[in-house]
Amino acid sequence: MVKIGNLEVGEFPLLLAPMEDVSDPPFRAVCKENGADMMYTEFISSEGLIRDAAKSVEKLDIYDYERPIGIQIFGDKIDSMRQAAAIAEEANPEIIDINYGCPVKKVACKGAGAGILLDIPKMQEMTAEIVKAVDKPVTVKTRLGWDDSTIRIVEVAKRLQDVGIQALTIHGRTRKQMYKGVADWTKIAEVKNHPDIHIPIFGNGDIDSPEKAVEYKEKYGVDGIMIGRAAIGYPWIFNEIKHFMETGEHLAPPTLEERVSVAKRHLEFSVEWKGERKGIFEMRRHYTNYFRGIPNFKPYRTRLVESDSFEELSGILAEVSEVFSDVVPVV
Ligand SMILES: Cc1cc2nc3c(=O)[nH]c(=O)nc-3n(C[C@H](O)[C@H](O)[C@H](O)COP(=O)(O)O)c2cc1C
């Protein structure tokens, strides 16, 4: 059983990655229903939280059915991060997670996210302060290093473990790689298999099929896998991986009816939670995957991503359900 502090998270947990404008309550709801063992909020600005900015505070919304859940925070100032962790803790998640991996210029070049990989002593001090500031277990998500010449992930893991983090997720890319190239899981395995490391190590990067999940689990020995992009518009990936791990066989892919019904609920919740304009806009990136493998779907996808009316979208989804009722998606 993998434990984060005292929290049991399953034999081999599958985690939904924190993703900005994606890992929100509507999307988390459908991932949870489809097998995600543990989830994180998208990253939340520590400065936003301490200034009580509505945009940051609303990201603290969590629901009981989502548990266990981690709230992820980011920032470059130790004092703000300490205070933000305490604010996040009041929202009552199971875990406080620190983002030391974001590669985006406006974050990383200010020394937050992956930027802190250039200052490991500060990273350790910030983490120590956060661990001291909260009672809940603190976890970290990071990358291998800033670039190829600064990969010190084993040292990072040891130093963060020393100051009390309870699990570490490693995305097998450097900041410089952004999302390009392939994730290097051998470096993740180096951390996992290091004799001094005893906290759970979760691997992240490029898992997009049950086969790959099983292969990487066996090859790299990690304690669990975090999935990001492959879950966008395809929350079924969690149960598909679980089923394949347990039986060696593939779960039948979701039927058209299931796809329409999950997309519809996701859209409804998005609009309810974020309002019509933002809810519709942020839903757009999910449609391609929701309707993957359906021949001649393109004109419908175009209509789905171009419409800005909830009523119209509900009509298009109903039409999809009728027009493609006999189609078995080819995945
Ligand atoms: C749209 C998008 C938003 C992301 N936002 C965050 C974030 O808020 N916090 C974070 O730690 N990582 C974030 N990431 C990185 C993912 O959590 C993950 O590490 C990365 O996508 C690699 O995993 P994957 O290959 O399974 O997608 C984001 C990734 C994407 C694609």
PDBQT file of the ligand as one rigid body, heavy atoms in Angstrom, charges set to zero:
ROOT
HETATM    1  C1  LIG A 401      -2.524  22.466 -20.196  1.00  0.00    +0.000 C 
HETATM    2  C2  LIG A 401      -1.528  22.062 -19.151  1.00  0.00    +0.000 A 
HETATM    3  C3  LIG A 401      -1.502  22.723 -17.930  1.00  0.00    +0.000 A 
HETATM    4  C4  LIG A 401      -0.608  22.352 -16.932  1.00  0.00    +0.000 A 
HETATM    5  N1  LIG A 401      -0.654  22.970 -15.716  1.00  0.00    +0.000 NA
HETATM    6  C5  LIG A 401       0.121  22.488 -14.686  1.00  0.00    +0.000 A 
HETATM    7  C6  LIG A 401      -0.056  22.967 -13.361  1.00  0.00    +0.000 A 
HETATM    8  O1  LIG A 401      -0.902  23.822 -13.060  1.00  0.00    +0.000 OA
HETATM    9  N2  LIG A 401       0.765  22.437 -12.396  1.00  0.00    +0.000 N 
HETATM   10  C7  LIG A 401       1.706  21.466 -12.666  1.00  0.00    +0.000 A 
HETATM   11  O2  LIG A 401       2.403  21.006 -11.757  1.00  0.00    +0.000 OA
HETATM   12  N3  LIG A 401       1.870  21.007 -13.917  1.00  0.00    +0.000 NA
HETATM   13  C8  LIG A 401       1.089  21.463 -14.906  1.00  0.00    +0.000 A 
HETATM   14  N4  LIG A 401       1.203  20.897 -16.159  1.00  0.00    +0.000 N 
HETATM   15  C9  LIG A 401       2.124  19.769 -16.370  1.00  0.00    +0.000 C 
HETATM   16  C10 LIG A 401       1.421  18.431 -16.141  1.00  0.00    +0.000 C 
HETATM   17  O3  LIG A 401       1.005  18.307 -14.801  1.00  0.00    +0.000 OA
HETATM   18  C11 LIG A 401       2.361  17.241 -16.484  1.00  0.00    +0.000 C 
HETATM   19  O4  LIG A 401       3.495  17.308 -15.676  1.00  0.00    +0.000 OA
HETATM   20  C12 LIG A 401       2.794  17.247 -17.938  1.00  0.00    +0.000 C 
HETATM   21  O5  LIG A 401       1.716  17.499 -18.796  1.00  0.00    +0.000 OA
HETATM   22  C13 LIG A 401       3.457  15.915 -18.327  1.00  0.00    +0.000 C 
HETATM   23  O6  LIG A 401       2.580  14.832 -18.135  1.00  0.00    +0.000 OA
HETATM   24  P1  LIG A 401       1.766  14.165 -19.371  1.00  0.00    +0.000 P 
HETATM   25  O7  LIG A 401       2.791  13.751 -20.384  1.00  0.00    +0.000 OA
HETATM   26  O8  LIG A 401       1.046  13.013 -18.753  1.00  0.00    +0.000 OA
HETATM   27  O9  LIG A 401       0.875  15.222 -19.897  1.00  0.00    +0.000 OA
HETATM   28  C14 LIG A 401       0.329  21.302 -17.176  1.00  0.00    +0.000 A 
HETATM   29  C15 LIG A 401       0.311  20.653 -18.417  1.00  0.00    +0.000 A 
HETATM   30  C16 LIG A 401      -0.603  21.014 -19.397  1.00  0.00    +0.000 A 
HETATM   31  C17 LIG A 401      -0.589  20.265 -20.707  1.00  0.00    +0.000 C 
ENDROOT
TORSDOF 0
